[in-house]
Amino acid sequence: MKRLGIVVDVSYRGTLVTRAEAAPSLGDRVFTSDGEQIGRVERVFGPVSRPYVTVKPTSGKRRLLGVIGKELHLE
């Protein structure tokens, strides 16, 4: 798996804001370091060299605040 970046915040809409190392494609599947799918890339914004990415969680069951500071990966 390819490293996406670190989760920096949870938006008011319930998406994970991640500081990415490179811009992924919209709709890419996003995983935790354990290999569990956590969501999909919803939006890419900010500077081209280190963009921010919002990840829409696939389920509301996971406690989102617990993933702040964690590393996320792409398939």
N, C-alpha and C positions, 0 to 999 in steps of 0.2 A: 504494500500500500504506500501511497505517496503522502507525505506530510502536508496538511493544509495550513495549519497555524494554531494559535492559542485563542481560546474564548476569553474575550475581555468584558463582556456585559450581556445582559438579557434585556431586550427592548420591551417597551410597554405592550407591544403586540404579541409578545411571547416567542420572539425569534432570538437565536443566539448570534451575537455580534462577534465576529472572529477577525483577528488581524492575520491576514494571509501572507504567505511568502511569494505567491504568484497568483494570478487571476485564474480561477477555475471556470468551467463552463456552467451555465445555468442548468439546474436540474441534476447535476452530479450528486451521487450518493455520498453521504458523509458518515464516517464511523469514529467511534472512540478508539483509544489505543488498545482496548480489549477486543476489538473487532466487532462490537455491537453497532448496528446501524442506528444512528441518532436522528438523521434527517436528510434533507436535500438542500442544495444551494438555491437560494431564492433571489438574491440580489448581490451585485458586485459594485462597489463605489469607492471613491477616494483616489489617492495617488496610484499611478500605474505601477510604480516600483514595489509598493507594499500596500495593496488594496485592503479594504475591509469587505467582509463577506457576511451576509445574513443567512443563517441556516434555519429553515423551517422544520421544527421537530416532527417526526413521524407519528408520535403518540404523546398524549398529555400525561401519561402515567409517570414519566421520569421527572424527578425534581430538578428543574432547570438551574436553580442557583448553585447546585452542587457541581456543575460542570465549569463554572467560571475558573479560569486559570489552567484548565486542562487542555491537552493537545488533541486536535482532531486530525483525521486522515481522510483522503479520497481513495476510492477503489482503484 
